[in-house]
Amino acid sequence: MRLARYLYAGEKSWGVVDPDTGTVRRIRGAFEQWAPAVTSGDLTAIESDAEPVALGAVKLLAPLAPTSEIAGVGLNWTSGVVPPEGSDGPVYNKPLSSITDPGETLRFPDLISVQPQARYGYEIQLALVFGTLEIDETDPLGAVLGYTIANDGTLRHGISSFVGEDLFGAKSGYQGSSLGPWIVTRGEFEQQTDHTLTTRVNGTVVQQGSTKEMRLSLDDTIREVFHRMVLTTGDVLLTGTPGYLAPYQGIALPGDRLELEISGIGVLRNHVQDTNPYPVHESQRWGGAGSLPGVLPVPVGGPQT
């Protein structure tokens, strides 16, 4: 089942998407009223009070509840940068203000104005959406309502994984990230055990990986976080990004069209703002000639979270 948050006739609603008919039907009640039951497997908890509407007639919104919090676990893919042996990857938070909707413009972070060597990058991530207040440590995935796609926009520095090692600042740029296009419920998504994550920039594949390359299982990824913070209904957990395909390093340029696809979910599309915040040309994507003055090339496959 696909659960979408959308805008139609001036009203924001949750609905069930029917991919066969290309329609969405509004769900009665607030997210926190029906999400726990659906998470437990009771799909009868979803009731509709409206006729189906064509997807083309609605504006898809980021599938977030008003009280959602967003956390992430970094360095979680063996195809990318991994933490030193015996160490855990970083755990971080993102504010809701960092997220924009599918189809909307991704903004360059304001921190670029005070970090002239910084570069803005994209990161495809499998995002878990929680549907219950209670997490069983023996079965953490039992608390997951479903899965969606995240573009975890990140401000990077040429000689450091993150701007001044300020991970929160690097991840918090206003509307520099996106989420969507909808949530695929756990039962449907997990019918397939291996999922492919693919990022395309202006039609070119620049990043790809399989969930089999994740350093931690999804259960263990959740355990990394819930010992540190309370995860509740509507909260979102980002699970890391795979490595990039040479020579690309995940650097976004003004006007880029981004397509982030996860098999079993769909495609999240956004475009980068046209206004250029710094001198840049095509070779900066991989740190070659023409990169920002003083910025050292970053090894292929990193930095990313």
C-alpha positions as CSV (number, residue, x, y, z in Angstrom):
1,M,0.0,0.0,0.0
2,R,1.2,3.5,-0.9
3,L,0.3,6.3,1.5
4,A,0.7,9.9,0.3
5,R,0.3,13.3,1.8
6,Y,-1.0,15.8,-0.7
7,L,-2.6,19.1,-1.4
8,Y,-5.9,19.2,-3.2
9,A,-8.5,22.1,-3.4
10,G,-6.6,24.0,-0.8
11,E,-6.7,21.1,1.7
12,K,-3.8,19.0,3.0
13,S,-4.7,15.3,3.4
14,W,-3.3,11.8,3.7
15,G,-4.5,9.3,1.1
16,V,-4.1,5.8,-0.4
17,V,-2.5,5.8,-3.9
18,D,-3.7,3.3,-6.4
19,P,-0.9,2.9,-9.0
20,D,-3.1,1.0,-11.4
21,T,-5.7,3.7,-11.8
22,G,-3.3,6.6,-11.1
23,T,-5.6,8.0,-8.3
24,V,-5.5,8.8,-4.6
25,R,-8.3,8.4,-2.2
26,R,-8.4,10.5,1.0
27,I,-8.0,8.8,4.4
28,R,-10.4,9.8,7.2
29,G,-8.8,10.9,10.4
30,A,-5.4,12.2,11.5
31,F,-2.2,10.3,10.9
32,E,-1.7,9.4,14.5
33,Q,-5.2,7.9,14.6
34,W,-4.7,5.3,11.9
35,A,-0.9,4.9,11.5
36,P,-0.4,2.6,14.6
37,A,-3.1,0.2,13.5
38,V,-1.7,0.0,10.0
39,T,1.8,-0.5,11.4
40,S,0.5,-3.6,13.3
41,G,-0.9,-4.9,10.0
42,D,-4.6,-3.9,10.4
43,L,-5.3,-2.3,7.0
44,T,-9.0,-2.1,7.8
45,A,-8.1,0.9,10.0
46,I,-7.9,3.0,6.8
47,E,-11.3,4.4,5.9
48,S,-12.0,6.8,3.1
49,D,-14.6,9.6,3.1
50,A,-14.0,10.9,-0.5
51,E,-14.0,9.8,-4.1
52,P,-10.7,9.0,-5.8
53,V,-8.8,12.0,-7.3
54,A,-6.4,11.7,-10.2
55,L,-2.8,12.0,-9.0
56,G,-2.1,14.6,-11.7
57,A,-4.7,16.8,-10.1
58,V,-3.0,16.9,-6.6
59,K,0.3,18.3,-5.3
60,L,2.3,15.6,-3.5
61,L,3.8,16.8,-0.2
62,A,6.6,15.4,1.9
63,P,5.1,12.5,3.9
64,L,5.6,14.0,7.3
65,A,3.3,14.4,10.2
66,P,3.3,17.9,11.9
67,T,5.1,16.5,14.9
68,S,7.7,14.4,13.0
69,E,11.4,14.4,14.0
70,I,14.1,13.3,11.6
71,A,17.2,11.4,12.6
72,G,19.9,9.8,10.5
73,V,22.7,7.2,10.8
74,G,25.8,8.0,8.8
75,L,28.6,5.9,7.2
76,N,26.3,3.0,7.0
77,W,27.2,1.6,3.5
78,T,30.2,-0.6,2.7
79,S,30.3,0.9,-0.8
80,G,31.0,4.4,0.7
81,V,33.0,5.7,3.6
82,V,32.9,3.5,6.7
83,P,33.8,4.4,10.3
84,P,37.1,3.2,11.8
85,E,37.0,-0.4,13.0
86,G,35.3,-0.6,16.4
87,S,33.5,2.7,15.9
88,D,29.9,3.6,15.1
89,G,28.7,5.9,12.4
90,P,27.5,9.3,13.4
91,V,23.9,9.8,14.5
92,Y,22.4,13.2,13.7
93,N,19.1,15.2,13.6
94,K,17.6,17.2,10.8
95,P,15.0,20.0,11.3
96,L,11.7,19.9,9.5
97,S,12.6,23.2,7.9
98,S,15.4,21.4,5.9
99,I,12.8,19.3,4.0
100,T,10.9,20.4,0.9
101,D,8.3,18.6,-1.2
102,P,8.6,16.4,-4.2
103,G,9.0,18.4,-7.4
104,E,10.1,21.6,-5.5
105,T,13.4,23.5,-5.7
106,L,16.3,22.5,-3.5
107,R,18.0,25.5,-2.0
108,F,21.7,26.0,-1.5
109,P,22.4,26.3,2.3
110,D,22.9,29.8,3.7
111,L,26.1,28.6,5.4
112,I,27.8,28.8,2.0
113,S,28.0,32.5,2.5
114,V,30.4,32.0,5.5
115,Q,32.0,28.8,4.2
116,P,33.5,29.8,0.8
117,Q,35.1,26.3,0.4
118,A,31.8,24.5,1.0
119,R,30.0,22.6,-1.6
120,Y,26.4,21.4,-1.6
121,G,25.7,17.7,-2.2
122,Y,22.9,15.2,-2.6
123,E,22.6,11.8,-0.9
124,I,19.9,9.2,-1.7
125,Q,18.8,7.5,1.4
126,L,16.2,4.8,2.3
127,A,14.0,6.5,5.0
128,L,12.0,4.6,7.6
129,V,8.7,6.1,8.8
130,F,7.6,5.0,12.3
131,G,4.0,4.3,13.0
132,T,3.8,3.5,16.7
133,L,5.0,4.8,20.1
134,E,6.4,1.5,21.2
135,I,9.6,-0.1,19.8
136,D,10.4,-3.7,20.8
137,E,14.2,-4.1,20.9
138,T,13.9,-7.7,19.7
139,D,11.9,-6.6,16.7
140,P,12.5,-2.9,15.9
141,L,11.2,-3.1,12.4
142,G,7.8,-3.9,13.9
143,A,7.4,-0.2,14.7
144,V,8.0,0.9,11.1
145,L,4.9,1.9,9.2
146,G,6.7,2.0,5.9
147,Y,9.5,3.3,3.7
148,T,10.1,6.4,1.5
149,I,12.9,8.1,-0.3
150,A,15.1,10.9,1.1
151,N,17.5,13.3,-0.5
152,D,19.7,14.2,2.5
153,G,21.1,17.5,1.2
154,T,24.5,18.0,2.8
155,L,27.0,20.9,2.9
156,R,30.5,19.6,2.4
157,H,34.0,20.9,2.8
158,G,36.8,20.1,0.5
159,I,39.2,18.8,3.2
160,S,36.7,17.6,5.7
161,S,33.8,15.2,5.6
162,F,31.5,17.9,6.9
163,V,31.7,21.7,7.2
164,G,33.9,22.3,10.2
165,E,32.7,18.9,11.5
166,D,29.4,20.6,12.2
167,L,27.2,17.7,11.1
168,F,24.0,19.4,12.3
169,G,24.8,22.5,10.3
170,A,25.8,20.5,7.3
171,K,22.5,18.7,7.2
172,S,20.1,21.6,8.2
173,G,20.1,23.9,5.2
174,Y,16.6,25.4,4.7
175,Q,14.8,23.3,2.1
176,G,18.0,21.7,1.0
177,S,16.6,18.2,1.4
178,S,13.5,16.4,0.2
179,L,11.3,13.4,1.1
180,G,8.8,11.4,-0.9
181,P,7.0,10.7,-3.1
182,W,5.0,8.5,-0.7
183,I,5.3,5.8,1.9
184,V,5.2,2.2,0.9
185,T,3.9,0.1,3.8
186,R,6.3,-2.4,5.4
187,G,4.4,-5.5,4.3
188,E,4.6,-4.5,0.6
189,F,8.1,-3.2,0.6
190,E,9.6,-6.2,2.4
191,Q,8.2,-8.7,-0.1
192,Q,11.4,-7.9,-1.9
193,T,14.6,-8.5,0.2
194,D,17.1,-6.5,-2.0
195,H,16.4,-3.0,-3.1
196,T,18.4,-0.8,-5.5
197,L,19.1,2.9,-4.8
198,T,19.9,5.0,-7.9
199,T,20.6,8.7,-8.3
200,R,20.4,10.4,-11.7
201,V,21.6,13.9,-12.4
202,N,20.3,15.4,-15.6
203,G,19.6,11.9,-16.7
204,T,23.0,10.4,-15.9
205,V,23.4,7.7,-13.3
206,V,25.9,9.1,-10.7
207,Q,25.2,6.9,-7.6
208,Q,23.9,3.4,-7.2
209,G,23.9,0.7,-4.5
210,S,22.0,-2.3,-3.1
211,T,20.5,-2.5,0.4
212,K,22.7,-5.6,0.7
213,E,25.7,-3.3,0.9
214,M,24.4,-1.7,4.2
215,R,26.9,-2.0,7.0
216,L,24.1,-2.5,9.6
217,S,20.8,-4.3,9.2
218,L,17.7,-2.1,9.4
219,D,17.0,-3.5,12.8
220,D,20.4,-2.6,14.0
221,T,20.2,0.8,12.4
222,I,17.1,1.5,14.4
223,R,18.9,0.3,17.6
224,E,21.7,2.8,16.9
225,V,19.1,5.6,17.3
226,F,16.5,4.6,19.8
227,H,19.0,4.2,22.6
228,R,19.8,7.9,22.0
229,M,16.4,9.4,21.4
230,V,12.7,8.5,21.6
231,L,11.2,7.6,18.2
232,T,7.5,8.0,18.0
233,T,4.6,8.0,15.5
234,G,5.6,9.9,12.4
235,D,9.3,10.1,13.1
236,V,11.7,9.4,10.2
237,L,15.0,7.6,10.2
238,L,17.5,8.0,7.4
239,T,19.8,5.0,6.9
240,G,22.9,6.3,5.0
241,T,23.9,6.6,1.4
242,P,25.8,4.4,-1.0
243,G,29.0,5.4,-2.7
244,Y,29.1,7.4,-5.9
245,L,30.1,6.2,-9.3
246,A,33.5,7.6,-10.5
247,P,34.2,10.3,-11.3
248,Y,31.1,11.8,-9.5
249,Q,31.1,12.8,-5.9
250,G,27.6,13.9,-5.2
251,I,28.1,17.6,-5.8
252,A,25.1,19.5,-7.1
253,L,25.3,22.4,-9.5
254,P,22.7,25.2,-10.1
255,G,19.8,24.0,-12.2
256,D,20.6,20.3,-11.8
257,R,17.6,17.9,-12.2
258,L,17.8,15.2,-9.6
259,E,16.0,11.8,-9.8
260,L,16.3,9.5,-6.8
261,E,14.9,6.1,-7.3
262,I,14.5,3.1,-4.9
263,S,13.1,-0.1,-6.3
264,G,9.8,-0.9,-4.7
265,I,9.0,2.7,-3.8
266,G,9.3,5.0,-6.9
267,V,11.2,8.1,-7.9
268,L,11.7,11.4,-5.9
269,R,12.3,14.3,-8.3
270,N,13.6,17.8,-7.5
271,H,15.7,20.5,-9.1
272,V,18.5,22.6,-7.7
273,Q,18.0,26.4,-7.6
274,D,19.3,28.2,-10.6
275,T,21.0,31.0,-8.6
276,N,24.7,30.2,-8.3
277,P,26.1,30.9,-4.8
278,Y,29.7,30.4,-5.8
279,P,32.0,30.3,-8.9
280,V,31.7,26.8,-10.2
281,H,31.7,24.8,-13.4
282,E,31.1,21.2,-14.5
283,S,34.5,19.8,-13.4
284,Q,33.8,20.7,-9.8
285,R,31.5,17.6,-9.6
286,W,34.7,15.5,-9.1
287,G,37.2,18.1,-7.8
288,G,39.1,18.5,-11.1
289,A,40.4,21.7,-12.7
290,G,38.1,24.5,-12.1
291,S,37.1,23.5,-8.6
292,L,36.8,26.2,-5.9
293,P,40.1,27.8,-5.1
294,G,41.8,26.0,-2.2
295,V,39.4,23.0,-2.3
296,L,41.2,19.7,-2.3
297,P,39.7,16.8,-4.4
298,V,37.6,14.5,-2.3
299,P,38.2,10.7,-2.8
300,V,35.6,9.0,-4.9
301,G,33.0,7.4,-2.7
302,G,33.1,10.1,-0.1
303,P,32.5,12.0,1.9
304,Q,28.9,11.0,2.4
305,T,26.7,9.7,5.2
